[in-house]
Amino acid sequence: MTKALPSKSLVLYADDDNDDIELVRELFADFEAVVKLVTFPNGKALLEYITLLPPLLPQPSLVILDINMPVQDGLHTLKALRQLDDMQHVPVVLFTTSNMPHEESVAKSLGAGFITKPVYADQLHQIVDQMLHYCHDDFKKKIERHRGR
Amino acid sequence: MTKKVTSLSDFNELSQQQQYSLLHSDGVYVGKRKEGGQTVILFQLYAFYVEVRYRLYRQEIDFLTLSDQMDILEPYIDQIQVRDLNTGATGEE
């Protein structure tokens, strides 16, 4: 009897800060059996990756965007992403260093979440759950199953 | 009710936990630098600045440096964007 391995969910993350990329890699390392995290140095590279995804593959389960990046920033990337076919409902979180009300309201108007990067460990440990809050139920359940909840 | 923080001395009276929470909710990122193998991030908080020196990036804080003097900005000048000078706001990373 053969058993199909569950496919990994795709999480995309664009940030020009290598320290933050490394931090998020560490956060998602706990889920590497069920999540494939792909990182990009800016929003343009992330959008190019999305447009090259084979059409029959599942959509990304989560897109994480830093706001201030070179080449294409997070807000412009979010706007461009929402204009792509089938990307209107993909969960997106803006992951930023400052809590800026204007940017938060733009994110909200485009159906994206807004999470401030942590200052210290207690806040860091809540980040995955905060991101999951914006995700679809099937992805949430997959992560929770993996955690053994 | 928690006392509203308006000055550097008010901030100094808070517990460590309260200081970190306030930085997270109200701090405006100015810039980041490396020094002696440590990562240092400068935030503007109301009318003063808080420099966070990490033992472990975004996890363990070594210590905070507080200042209401502009010279604390000097190591970050190249990261402060032109738009921020126009609006009086500091940068978002």
gemmi code that builds the backbone of each chain (N, CA, C; Angstrom):
import gemmi

chains = {
    "A": [
        ("MET", (0.844, -1.187, 0.000), (0.000, 0.000, 0.000), (0.888, 1.250, 0.000)),
        ("THR", (0.528, 2.196, -0.785), (1.299, 3.428, -0.795), (0.477, 4.531, -0.134)),
        ("LYS", (1.201, 5.449, 0.443), (0.524, 6.560, 1.118), (1.117, 7.859, 0.558)),
        ("ALA", (0.258, 8.723, 0.044), (0.752, 9.983, -0.514), (1.172, 10.920, 0.613)),
        ("LEU", (2.339, 11.529, 0.447), (2.774, 12.517, 1.430), (1.935, 13.782, 1.247)),
        ("PRO", (1.533, 14.422, 2.327), (0.787, 15.661, 2.160), (1.658, 16.724, 1.499)),
        ("SER", (1.077, 17.470, 0.559), (1.881, 18.498, -0.105), (2.143, 19.641, 0.873)),
        ("LYS", (3.270, 20.279, 0.669), (3.617, 21.401, 1.551), (2.846, 22.649, 1.132)),
        ("SER", (2.431, 23.418, 2.116), (1.801, 24.706, 1.826), (2.897, 25.721, 1.544)),
        ("LEU", (2.582, 26.624, 0.631), (3.573, 27.611, 0.208), (3.384, 28.920, 0.989)),
        ("VAL", (4.455, 29.370, 1.631), (4.453, 30.679, 2.293), (5.547, 31.522, 1.643)),
        ("LEU", (5.176, 32.709, 1.175), (6.133, 33.595, 0.498), (6.410, 34.803, 1.397)),
        ("TYR", (7.674, 35.207, 1.438), (8.051, 36.323, 2.327), (9.059, 37.220, 1.623)),
        ("ALA", (8.712, 38.499, 1.479), (9.625, 39.473, 0.877), (10.089, 40.468, 1.937)),
        ("ASP", (11.394, 40.581, 2.078), (11.977, 41.527, 3.038), (13.430, 41.747, 2.623)),
        ("ASP", (13.874, 42.991, 2.692), (15.268, 43.260, 2.323), (16.206, 43.126, 3.529)),
        ("ASP", (15.641, 42.853, 4.695), (16.467, 42.746, 5.905), (16.788, 41.265, 6.171)),
        ("ASN", (18.048, 40.916, 5.984), (18.436, 39.507, 6.124), (18.231, 38.980, 7.544)),
        ("ASP", (18.366, 39.849, 8.539), (18.150, 39.405, 9.924), (16.694, 38.992, 10.129)),
        ("ASP", (15.784, 39.788, 9.550), (14.358, 39.458, 9.701), (13.993, 38.215, 8.892)),
        ("ILE", (14.605, 38.073, 7.719), (14.380, 36.848, 6.915), (14.800, 35.634, 7.744)),
        ("GLU", (15.957, 35.736, 8.371), (16.476, 34.616, 9.167), (15.548, 34.313, 10.344)),
        ("LEU", (15.049, 35.380, 10.954), (14.136, 35.229, 12.094), (12.863, 34.481, 11.681)),
        ("VAL", (12.297, 34.872, 10.550), (11.058, 34.213, 10.086), (11.356, 32.776, 9.643)),
        ("ARG", (12.520, 32.565, 9.050), (12.926, 31.187, 8.704), (12.950, 30.308, 9.957)),
        ("GLU", (13.491, 30.859, 11.033), (13.550, 30.098, 12.295), (12.137, 29.808, 12.824)),
        ("LEU", (11.252, 30.810, 12.701), (9.877, 30.608, 13.173), (9.176, 29.495, 12.406)),
        ("PHE", (9.408, 29.466, 11.084), (8.726, 28.474, 10.251), (9.480, 27.150, 10.191)),
        ("ALA", (10.677, 27.100, 10.743), (11.441, 25.845, 10.733), (10.693, 24.745, 11.471)),
        ("ASP", (9.899, 25.129, 12.469), (9.103, 24.139, 13.217), (8.084, 23.439, 12.321)),
        ("PHE", (7.773, 24.072, 11.194), (6.710, 23.541, 10.333), (7.243, 23.092, 8.970)),
        ("GLU", (8.549, 22.870, 8.887), (9.123, 22.617, 7.559), (8.605, 21.327, 6.921)),
        ("ALA", (8.026, 20.440, 7.723), (7.447, 19.217, 7.136), (6.166, 19.523, 6.357)),
        ("VAL", (5.535, 20.636, 6.694), (4.246, 20.947, 6.048), (4.238, 22.299, 5.332)),
        ("VAL", (5.287, 23.086, 5.516), (5.325, 24.424, 4.905), (6.622, 24.615, 4.129)),
        ("LYS", (6.485, 25.147, 2.917), (7.670, 25.545, 2.160), (7.727, 27.075, 2.185)),
        ("LEU", (8.759, 27.605, 2.838), (8.919, 29.062, 2.913), (9.902, 29.506, 1.832)),
        ("VAL", (9.452, 30.430, 0.978), (10.320, 30.967, -0.076), (10.485, 32.457, 0.193)),
        ("THR", (11.724, 32.943, 0.191), (11.961, 34.348, 0.542), (12.494, 35.131, -0.662)),
        ("PHE", (12.263, 36.437, -0.614), (12.628, 37.332, -1.717), (13.173, 38.639, -1.129)),
        ("PRO", (14.101, 39.293, -1.853), (14.665, 40.542, -1.319), (13.784, 41.765, -1.547)),
        ("ASN", (12.731, 41.618, -2.357), (11.822, 42.744, -2.600), (10.496, 42.215, -3.169)),
        ("GLY", (9.517, 43.108, -3.251), (8.193, 42.701, -3.697), (8.139, 42.300, -5.162)),
        ("LYS", (8.976, 42.934, -5.979), (8.963, 42.631, -7.420), (9.350, 41.176, -7.659)),
        ("ALA", (10.376, 40.732, -6.945), (10.831, 39.347, -7.109), (9.742, 38.368, -6.672)),
        ("LEU", (9.022, 38.734, -5.614), (7.929, 37.874, -5.144), (6.812, 37.798, -6.188)),
        ("LEU", (6.470, 38.959, -6.766), (5.403, 38.961, -7.781), (5.810, 38.152, -9.002)),
        ("GLU", (7.073, 38.273, -9.393), (7.550, 37.504, -10.560), (7.435, 36.007, -10.286)),
        ("TYR", (7.775, 35.616, -9.064), (7.676, 34.200, -8.681), (6.217, 33.732, -8.784)),
        ("ILE", (5.306, 34.551, -8.287), (3.889, 34.170, -8.308), (3.385, 34.004, -9.744)),
        ("THR", (3.785, 34.931, -10.609), (3.286, 34.853, -11.991), (3.855, 33.640, -12.727)),
        ("LEU", (4.964, 33.076, -12.222), (5.561, 31.901, -12.866), (5.089, 30.580, -12.242)),
        ("LEU", (4.255, 30.682, -11.200), (3.761, 29.439, -10.580), (2.873, 28.683, -11.579)),
        ("PRO", (3.051, 27.374, -11.704), (2.178, 26.614, -12.603), (0.715, 26.779, -12.184)),
        ("PRO", (-0.183, 26.961, -13.147), (-1.580, 27.298, -12.824), (-2.315, 26.245, -11.995)),
        ("LEU", (-1.899, 24.989, -12.067), (-2.646, 23.960, -11.335), (-2.156, 23.765, -9.892)),
        ("LEU", (-1.068, 24.414, -9.555), (-0.576, 24.288, -8.174), (-1.468, 25.090, -7.228)),
        ("PRO", (-1.582, 24.650, -5.962), (-2.369, 25.455, -5.012), (-1.767, 26.855, -4.849)),
        ("GLN", (-2.615, 27.805, -4.539), (-2.151, 29.180, -4.303), (-1.308, 29.228, -3.022)),
        ("PRO", (-0.508, 30.270, -2.870), (0.218, 30.416, -1.597), (-0.763, 30.456, -0.430)),
        ("SER", (-0.377, 29.845, 0.669), (-1.231, 29.862, 1.859), (-1.074, 31.157, 2.632)),
        ("LEU", (0.049, 31.830, 2.427), (0.305, 33.095, 3.119), (1.396, 33.862, 2.370)),
        ("VAL", (1.190, 35.171, 2.245), (2.220, 36.052, 1.681), (2.557, 37.086, 2.755)),
        ("ILE", (3.834, 37.180, 3.093), (4.292, 38.114, 4.134), (5.126, 39.192, 3.443)),
        ("LEU", (4.784, 40.450, 3.701), (5.482, 41.552, 3.025), (6.008, 42.570, 4.031)),
        ("ASP", (7.300, 42.838, 3.945), (7.845, 44.007, 4.636), (7.300, 45.233, 3.905)),
        ("ILE", (7.247, 46.393, 4.542), (6.736, 47.569, 3.827), (7.846, 48.278, 3.068)),
        ("ASN", (8.877, 48.698, 3.768), (9.904, 49.505, 3.108), (11.010, 48.626, 2.539)),
        ("MET", (10.903, 48.355, 1.242), (11.916, 47.542, 0.551), (12.344, 48.283, -0.706)),
        ("PRO", (13.568, 48.043, -1.161), (13.987, 48.632, -2.433), (13.242, 47.970, -3.588)),
        ("VAL", (13.314, 48.584, -4.739), (12.738, 48.087, -6.009), (11.206, 48.162, -5.986)),
        ("GLN", (10.558, 47.431, -5.078), (9.101, 47.526, -4.956), (8.717, 47.294, -3.501)),
        ("ASP", (8.084, 48.303, -2.901), (7.778, 48.187, -1.469), (6.545, 47.313, -1.218)),
        ("GLY", (6.265, 47.074, 0.041), (5.206, 46.149, 0.406), (3.809, 46.607, 0.008)),
        ("LEU", (3.524, 47.906, 0.148), (2.184, 48.375, -0.186), (1.920, 48.284, -1.689)),
        ("HIS", (2.923, 48.674, -2.492), (2.755, 48.562, -3.946), (2.667, 47.097, -4.380)),
        ("THR", (3.417, 46.257, -3.697), (3.373, 44.826, -4.011), (1.989, 44.269, -3.703)),
        ("LEU", (1.444, 44.686, -2.566), (0.110, 44.223, -2.171), (-0.935, 44.656, -3.211)),
        ("LYS", (-0.852, 45.928, -3.622), (-1.815, 46.424, -4.619), (-1.693, 45.637, -5.923)),
        ("ALA", (-0.452, 45.396, -6.361), (-0.222, 44.655, -7.615), (-0.691, 43.203, -7.478)),
        ("LEU", (-0.453, 42.634, -6.318), (-0.846, 41.240, -6.071), (-2.363, 41.074, -6.186)),
        ("ARG", (-3.087, 42.025, -5.608), (-4.553, 41.938, -5.622), (-5.125, 42.060, -7.033)),
        ("GLN", (-4.315, 42.585, -7.962), (-4.803, 42.712, -9.343), (-4.516, 41.471, -10.175)),
        ("LEU", (-3.731, 40.548, -9.632), (-3.426, 39.319, -10.365), (-4.616, 38.359, -10.279)),
        ("ASP", (-4.769, 37.544, -11.324), (-5.843, 36.541, -11.330), (-5.714, 35.635, -10.114)),
        ("ASP", (-6.801, 35.376, -9.472), (-6.889, 34.421, -8.359), (-6.102, 34.830, -7.114)),
        ("MET", (-5.658, 36.060, -7.040), (-4.863, 36.471, -5.867), (-5.629, 37.440, -4.964)),
        ("GLN", (-6.915, 37.639, -5.283), (-7.701, 38.605, -4.490), (-7.924, 38.127, -3.052)),
        ("HIS", (-7.917, 36.810, -2.861), (-8.259, 36.294, -1.529), (-7.113, 35.548, -0.857)),
        ("VAL", (-5.939, 35.629, -1.459), (-4.780, 34.990, -0.826), (-4.429, 35.778, 0.440)),
        ("PRO", (-4.250, 35.090, 1.574), (-3.918, 35.814, 2.812), (-2.571, 36.542, 2.711)),
        ("VAL", (-2.601, 37.816, 3.052), (-1.384, 38.633, 3.019), (-1.246, 39.338, 4.364)),
        ("VAL", (-0.033, 39.379, 4.865), (0.252, 40.112, 6.101), (1.395, 41.082, 5.829)),
        ("LEU", (1.176, 42.349, 6.175), (2.284, 43.304, 6.143), (3.003, 43.193, 7.479)),
        ("PHE", (4.293, 42.934, 7.406), (5.099, 42.654, 8.600), (6.107, 43.796, 8.706)),
        ("THR", (5.820, 44.719, 9.593), (6.565, 45.980, 9.553), (7.204, 46.324, 10.900)),
        ("THR", (8.107, 47.278, 10.852), (8.841, 47.630, 12.057), (8.141, 48.689, 12.894)),
        ("SER", (7.246, 49.450, 12.285), (6.540, 50.486, 13.053), (5.047, 50.356, 12.824)),
        ("ASN", (4.292, 50.706, 13.837), (2.848, 50.652, 13.740), (2.334, 51.977, 13.169)),
        ("MET", (2.216, 52.039, 11.840), (1.798, 53.283, 11.191), (0.312, 53.188, 10.815)),
        ("PRO", (-0.549, 53.999, 11.449), (-1.996, 53.886, 11.215), (-2.390, 53.993, 9.740)),
        ("HIS", (-1.732, 54.877, 8.982), (-2.111, 55.044, 7.570), (-1.857, 53.753, 6.795)),
        ("GLU", (-0.674, 53.172, 7.027), (-0.325, 51.947, 6.303), (-1.224, 50.794, 6.728)),
        ("GLU", (-1.580, 50.784, 7.993), (-2.469, 49.738, 8.485), (-3.846, 49.841, 7.817)),
        ("SER", (-4.316, 51.080, 7.627), (-5.645, 51.221, 7.014), (-5.591, 50.863, 5.529)),
        ("VAL", (-4.476, 51.149, 4.851), (-4.335, 50.734, 3.439), (-4.332, 49.210, 3.369)),
        ("ALA", (-3.591, 48.584, 4.278), (-3.526, 47.119, 4.303), (-4.925, 46.541, 4.487)),
        ("LYS", (-5.666, 47.105, 5.426), (-7.012, 46.621, 5.719), (-7.920, 46.764, 4.496)),
        ("SER", (-7.803, 47.914, 3.814), (-8.669, 48.148, 2.646), (-8.382, 47.152, 1.531)),
        ("LEU", (-7.187, 46.569, 1.544), (-6.831, 45.585, 0.512), (-6.889, 44.157, 1.066)),
        ("GLY", (-7.565, 44.018, 2.199), (-7.782, 42.686, 2.759), (-6.532, 42.032, 3.306)),
        ("ALA", (-5.613, 42.843, 3.788), (-4.363, 42.279, 4.334), (-4.268, 42.555, 5.829)),
        ("GLY", (-3.543, 41.694, 6.517), (-3.281, 41.905, 7.928), (-2.080, 42.820, 8.131)),
        ("PHE", (-1.897, 43.226, 9.361), (-0.814, 44.169, 9.671), (-0.224, 43.751, 11.014)),
        ("ILE", (1.043, 43.374, 11.001), (1.690, 42.916, 12.229), (3.007, 43.671, 12.410)),
        ("THR", (3.190, 44.216, 13.590), (4.435, 44.923, 13.880), (5.511, 43.912, 14.266)),
        ("LYS", (6.706, 44.069, 13.714), (7.808, 43.152, 14.026), (8.098, 43.198, 15.530)),
        ("PRO", (8.470, 42.074, 16.096), (8.646, 42.027, 17.558), (9.851, 42.833, 18.036)),
        ("VAL", (9.746, 43.283, 19.277), (10.878, 43.956, 19.919), (11.671, 42.959, 20.763)),
        ("TYR", (10.961, 41.980, 21.350), (11.662, 40.990, 22.174), (10.925, 39.654, 22.158)),
        ("ALA", (11.477, 38.668, 22.859), (11.072, 37.266, 22.714), (9.579, 37.011, 22.922)),
        ("ASP", (8.979, 37.608, 23.967), (7.568, 37.326, 24.241), (6.694, 37.659, 23.032)),
        ("GLN", (7.027, 38.777, 22.378), (6.253, 39.179, 21.195), (6.580, 38.264, 20.018)),
        ("LEU", (7.820, 37.869, 19.910), (8.250, 36.988, 18.810), (7.473, 35.679, 18.814)),
        ("HIS", (7.276, 35.130, 20.002), (6.623, 33.824, 20.100), (5.148, 33.857, 19.697)),
        ("GLN", (4.592, 35.058, 19.582), (3.179, 35.170, 19.184), (3.005, 35.371, 17.680)),
        ("ILE", (4.126, 35.588, 16.979), (4.035, 36.007, 15.579), (3.331, 34.983, 14.682)),
        ("VAL", (3.689, 33.709, 14.802), (3.070, 32.712, 13.916), (1.564, 32.683, 14.132)),
        ("ASP", (1.130, 32.709, 15.395), (-0.312, 32.709, 15.669), (-0.978, 33.970, 15.128)),
        ("GLN", (-0.281, 35.100, 15.242), (-0.853, 36.341, 14.696), (-1.003, 36.234, 13.177)),
        ("MET", (-0.013, 35.627, 12.524), (-0.094, 35.472, 11.064), (-1.201, 34.498, 10.688)),
        ("LEU", (-1.306, 33.418, 11.458), (-2.337, 32.407, 11.165), (-3.740, 32.997, 11.259)),
        ("HIS", (-3.894, 33.989, 12.109), (-5.195, 34.636, 12.282), (-5.759, 35.111, 10.935)),
        ("TYR", (-4.870, 35.482, 10.020), (-5.311, 36.014, 8.723), (-5.425, 34.932, 7.648)),
        ("CYS", (-5.090, 33.697, 7.990), (-5.053, 32.623, 6.987), (-6.379, 31.878, 6.902)),
        ("HIS", (-6.525, 31.108, 5.816), (-7.731, 30.294, 5.652), (-7.693, 29.121, 6.636)),
        ("ASP", (-8.886, 28.598, 6.912), (-9.016, 27.553, 7.934), (-8.198, 26.299, 7.629)),
        ("ASP", (-8.113, 25.910, 6.346), (-7.402, 24.661, 6.034), (-5.923, 24.774, 6.416)),
        ("PHE", (-5.345, 25.932, 6.208), (-3.937, 26.122, 6.565), (-3.766, 26.179, 8.085)),
        ("LYS", (-4.688, 26.867, 8.746), (-4.646, 26.928, 10.219), (-4.690, 25.519, 10.799)),
        ("LYS", (-5.620, 24.709, 10.266), (-5.782, 23.343, 10.792), (-4.533, 22.512, 10.535)),
        ("LYS", (-3.932, 22.716, 9.358), (-2.718, 21.965, 9.023), (-1.602, 22.270, 10.034)),
        ("ILE", (-1.442, 23.554, 10.363), (-0.408, 23.958, 11.307), (-0.735, 23.411, 12.708)),
        ("GLU", (-1.996, 23.519, 13.066), (-2.390, 23.041, 14.402), (-2.209, 21.531, 14.528)),
        ("ARG", (-2.535, 20.809, 13.439), (-2.325, 19.346, 13.458), (-0.849, 19.042, 13.641)),
        ("HIS", (-0.022, 19.815, 12.922), (1.427, 19.587, 12.995), (1.972, 19.876, 14.400)),
        ("ARG", (1.365, 20.859, 15.031), (1.781, 21.187, 16.410), (1.291, 20.126, 17.401)),
        ("GLY", (0.337, 19.308, 16.921), (-0.196, 18.261, 17.797), (-1.224, 18.775, 18.762)),
        ("ARG", (-1.910, 19.864, 18.364), (-2.945, 20.403, 19.252), (-4.173, 19.518, 19.250)),
    ],
    "B": [
        ("MET", (-5.172, 52.462, 36.294), (-4.907, 52.861, 34.910), (-3.428, 53.217, 34.760)),
        ("THR", (-2.848, 52.818, 33.620), (-1.438, 53.098, 33.388), (-1.231, 54.578, 33.087)),
        ("LYS", (-0.226, 55.134, 33.713), (0.080, 56.549, 33.503), (0.542, 56.771, 32.063)),
        ("LYS", (0.064, 57.841, 31.417), (0.458, 58.100, 30.039), (1.904, 58.589, 29.988)),
        ("VAL", (2.676, 57.958, 29.122), (4.087, 58.315, 29.005), (4.232, 59.465, 28.018)),
        ("THR", (4.828, 60.544, 28.473), (5.033, 61.658, 27.550), (6.502, 62.066, 27.483)),
        ("SER", (7.277, 61.614, 28.419), (8.669, 62.067, 28.442), (9.599, 60.908, 28.755)),
        ("LEU", (10.857, 61.193, 28.559), (11.900, 60.214, 28.827), (11.876, 59.768, 30.289)),
        ("SER", (11.615, 60.717, 31.194), (11.609, 60.334, 32.610), (10.401, 59.445, 32.942)),
        ("ASP", (9.245, 59.698, 32.271), (8.084, 58.806, 32.459), (8.446, 57.392, 32.006)),
        ("PHE", (9.097, 57.313, 30.856), (9.466, 56.007, 30.296), (10.401, 55.265, 31.243)),
        ("ASN", (11.297, 56.005, 31.824), (12.275, 55.427, 32.755), (11.624, 54.802, 33.979)),
        ("GLU", (10.439, 55.292, 34.321), (9.747, 54.784, 35.515), (8.998, 53.487, 35.257)),
        ("LEU", (8.832, 53.140, 33.969), (8.089, 51.917, 33.631), (8.930, 50.675, 33.912)),
        ("SER", (8.242, 49.545, 34.071), (8.966, 48.279, 34.192), (9.553, 47.924, 32.821)),
        ("GLN", (10.502, 47.009, 32.827), (11.131, 46.582, 31.584), (10.067, 46.074, 30.590)),
        ("GLN", (9.160, 45.269, 31.101), (8.103, 44.691, 30.264), (7.234, 45.793, 29.634)),
        ("GLN", (6.894, 46.783, 30.445), (6.071, 47.895, 29.941), (6.832, 48.712, 28.897)),
        ("GLN", (8.133, 48.883, 29.132), (8.945, 49.628, 28.160), (8.957, 48.906, 26.812)),
        ("TYR", (9.151, 47.586, 26.837), (9.211, 46.819, 25.587), (7.864, 46.852, 24.862)),
        ("SER", (6.796, 46.754, 25.643), (5.453, 46.772, 25.035), (5.173, 48.121, 24.384)),
        ("LEU", (5.581, 49.181, 25.075), (5.345, 50.522, 24.541), (6.169, 50.756, 23.262)),
        ("LEU", (7.386, 50.271, 23.265), (8.233, 50.392, 22.061), (7.560, 49.685, 20.887)),
        ("HIS", (6.985, 48.514, 21.175), (6.351, 47.719, 20.128), (5.110, 48.406, 19.581)),
        ("SER", (4.315, 49.002, 20.486), (3.047, 49.584, 20.038), (3.206, 50.997, 19.487)),
        ("ASP", (4.104, 51.785, 20.080), (4.164, 53.208, 19.720), (5.510, 53.647, 19.131)),
        ("GLY", (6.524, 52.794, 19.196), (7.836, 53.182, 18.685), (7.836, 53.279, 17.172)),
        ("VAL", (8.517, 54.272, 16.667), (8.657, 54.431, 15.210), (10.100, 54.115, 14.837)),
        ("TYR", (10.244, 53.151, 13.981), (11.575, 52.692, 13.584), (12.348, 53.808, 12.888)),
        ("VAL", (13.588, 54.017, 13.305), (14.442, 55.005, 12.641), (15.513, 54.310, 11.813)),
        ("GLY", (16.189, 53.324, 12.388), (17.253, 52.648, 11.639), (17.869, 51.525, 12.445)),
        ("LYS", (18.787, 50.843, 11.768), (19.428, 49.671, 12.383), (20.908, 49.714, 12.074)),
        ("ARG", (21.714, 49.260, 13.009), (23.157, 49.201, 12.755), (23.741, 48.029, 13.526)),
        ("LYS", (24.969, 47.679, 13.147), (25.685, 46.608, 13.846), (26.843, 47.245, 14.599)),
        ("GLU", (27.070, 46.780, 15.819), (28.221, 47.277, 16.580), (28.743, 46.170, 17.479)),
        ("GLY", (29.997, 45.865, 17.341), (30.607, 44.842, 18.185), (29.894, 43.505, 18.116)),
        ("GLY", (29.413, 43.160, 16.924), (28.720, 41.880, 16.750), (27.271, 41.904, 17.217)),
        ("GLN", (26.829, 43.050, 17.740), (25.435, 43.150, 18.193), (24.627, 43.995, 17.215)),
        ("THR", (23.338, 43.705, 17.150), (22.440, 44.523, 16.334), (21.804, 45.580, 17.226)),
        ("VAL", (21.764, 46.804, 16.710), (21.204, 47.921, 17.470), (20.113, 48.575, 16.617)),
        ("ILE", (18.945, 48.776, 17.201), (17.837, 49.428, 16.483), (17.449, 50.699, 17.228)),
        ("LEU", (17.286, 51.787, 16.464), (16.849, 53.058, 17.070), (15.373, 53.295, 16.757)),
        ("PHE", (14.606, 53.566, 17.806), (13.199, 53.939, 17.662), (13.021, 55.373, 18.144)),
        ("GLN", (12.068, 56.064, 17.507), (11.600, 57.326, 18.085), (10.341, 57.003, 18.873)),
        ("LEU", (10.283, 57.515, 20.086), (9.095, 57.304, 20.918), (8.677, 58.682, 21.436)),
        ("TYR", (7.590, 59.189, 20.875), (7.122, 60.540, 21.208), (8.249, 61.548, 20.948)),
        ("ALA", (8.710, 62.263, 21.994), (9.698, 63.315, 21.747), (11.112, 62.890, 22.123)),
        ("PHE", (11.325, 61.583, 22.249), (12.677, 61.121, 22.574), (13.010, 59.859, 21.789)),
        ("TYR", (14.214, 59.372, 21.984), (14.688, 58.218, 21.215), (15.087, 57.075, 22.149)),
        ("VAL", (14.870, 55.871, 21.666), (15.266, 54.683, 22.427), (16.085, 53.792, 21.501)),
        ("GLU", (17.319, 53.543, 21.912), (18.173, 52.651, 21.137), (18.179, 51.289, 21.839)),
        ("VAL", (17.833, 50.250, 21.081), (17.743, 48.898, 21.640), (18.960, 48.101, 21.169)),
        ("ARG", (19.752, 47.652, 22.122), (20.930, 46.837, 21.771), (20.612, 45.383, 22.099)),
        ("TYR", (20.689, 44.543, 21.058), (20.296, 43.139, 21.219), (21.472, 42.226, 21.522)),
        ("ARG", (21.228, 41.303, 22.452), (22.139, 40.177, 22.653), (21.784, 39.115, 21.606)),
        ("LEU", (20.473, 38.959, 21.382), (19.961, 38.052, 20.355), (18.853, 38.808, 19.629)),
        ("TYR", (19.028, 38.965, 18.333), (18.184, 39.846, 17.534), (16.683, 39.615, 17.745)),
        ("ARG", (15.996, 40.680, 18.107), (14.547, 40.704, 18.355), (14.100, 39.696, 19.421)),
        ("GLN", (15.046, 39.199, 20.204), (14.678, 38.234, 21.240), (15.194, 38.662, 22.609)),
        ("GLU", (16.516, 38.754, 22.739), (17.087, 39.127, 24.035), (17.708, 40.511, 23.942)),
        ("ILE", (17.193, 41.421, 24.756), (17.705, 42.790, 24.763), (18.824, 42.895, 25.785)),
        ("ASP", (19.955, 43.440, 25.351), (21.074, 43.648, 26.260), (20.772, 44.870, 27.133)),
        ("PHE", (20.581, 46.009, 26.480), (20.163, 47.205, 27.234), (19.574, 48.256, 26.302)),
        ("LEU", (18.882, 49.216, 26.892), (18.310, 50.342, 26.151), (19.113, 51.597, 26.445)),
        ("THR", (19.262, 52.452, 25.434), (19.852, 53.768, 25.646), (18.777, 54.802, 25.318)),
        ("LEU", (18.514, 55.697, 26.258), (17.482, 56.718, 26.055), (18.134, 58.069, 25.822)),
        ("SER", (17.544, 58.842, 24.927), (18.097, 60.173, 24.688), (17.033, 61.084, 24.093)),
        ("ASP", (17.098, 62.348, 24.452), (16.249, 63.322, 23.763), (17.114, 64.270, 22.928)),
        ("GLN", (18.358, 63.851, 22.707), (19.284, 64.661, 21.912), (19.371, 64.124, 20.481)),
        ("MET", (19.463, 65.039, 19.527), (19.479, 64.642, 18.112), (20.740, 63.869, 17.720)),
        ("ASP", (21.799, 64.018, 18.516), (23.052, 63.374, 18.078), (22.965, 61.843, 18.099)),
        ("ILE", (21.940, 61.307, 18.742), (21.767, 59.847, 18.728), (21.393, 59.365, 17.309)),
        ("LEU", (20.915, 60.315, 16.481), (20.523, 59.974, 15.104), (21.729, 59.791, 14.184)),
        ("GLU", (22.843, 60.360, 14.599), (24.014, 60.453, 13.701), (24.391, 59.136, 13.011)),
        ("PRO", (24.470, 57.999, 13.711), (24.855, 56.761, 13.014), (23.791, 56.253, 12.038)),
        ("TYR", (22.619, 56.866, 12.068), (21.512, 56.364, 11.236), (21.150, 57.324, 10.097)),
        ("ILE", (21.893, 58.432, 10.008), (21.532, 59.494, 9.073), (21.326, 58.972, 7.650)),
        ("ASP", (22.189, 58.043, 7.218), (22.069, 57.544, 5.835), (20.806, 56.712, 5.631)),
        ("GLN", (20.137, 56.323, 6.713), (18.928, 55.504, 6.574), (17.652, 56.340, 6.665)),
        ("ILE", (17.802, 57.591, 7.086), (16.622, 58.439, 7.231), (16.287, 58.999, 5.860)),
        ("GLN", (15.067, 58.711, 5.432), (14.706, 59.010, 4.061), (14.313, 60.469, 3.861)),
        ("VAL", (14.466, 60.915, 2.616), (14.153, 62.303, 2.293), (12.700, 62.609, 2.630)),
        ("ARG", (11.789, 61.645, 2.364), (10.364, 61.900, 2.648), (10.131, 62.167, 4.125)),
        ("ASP", (10.968, 61.546, 4.968), (10.800, 61.720, 6.401), (11.211, 63.125, 6.822)),
        ("LEU", (12.232, 63.660, 6.147), (12.668, 65.007, 6.469), (11.563, 66.000, 6.101)),
        ("ASN", (10.833, 65.662, 5.031), (9.753, 66.545, 4.603), (8.567, 66.505, 5.556)),
        ("THR", (8.284, 65.327, 6.108), (7.087, 65.197, 6.945), (7.387, 65.331, 8.424)),
        ("GLY", (8.669, 65.265, 8.750), (9.019, 65.315, 10.157), (8.938, 63.957, 10.819)),
        ("ALA", (8.526, 62.937, 10.042), (8.443, 61.584, 10.599), (9.750, 60.857, 10.353)),
        ("THR", (9.951, 59.809, 11.132), (11.117, 58.985, 10.873), (10.713, 57.795, 10.023)),
        ("GLY", (11.706, 56.956, 9.692), (11.466, 55.931, 8.686), (10.800, 54.683, 9.206)),
        ("GLU", (10.259, 53.913, 8.275), (9.738, 52.576, 8.575), (10.604, 51.618, 7.820)),
        ("GLU", (11.022, 50.586, 8.483), (11.933, 49.648, 7.831), (11.213, 48.702, 6.904)),
    ],
}
model = gemmi.Model(1)
for chain_id, residues in chains.items():
    chain = gemmi.Chain(chain_id)
    for i, (resn, *xyz) in enumerate(residues, 1):
        res = gemmi.Residue()
        res.name, res.seqid = resn, gemmi.SeqId(i, " ")
        for name, pos in zip(("N", "CA", "C"), xyz):
            atom = gemmi.Atom()
            atom.name, atom.element = name, gemmi.Element(name[0])
            atom.pos, atom.b_iso = gemmi.Position(*pos), 0.0
            res.add_atom(atom)
        chain.add_residue(res)
    model.add_chain(chain)
structure = gemmi.Structure()
structure.add_model(model)
structure.setup_entities()
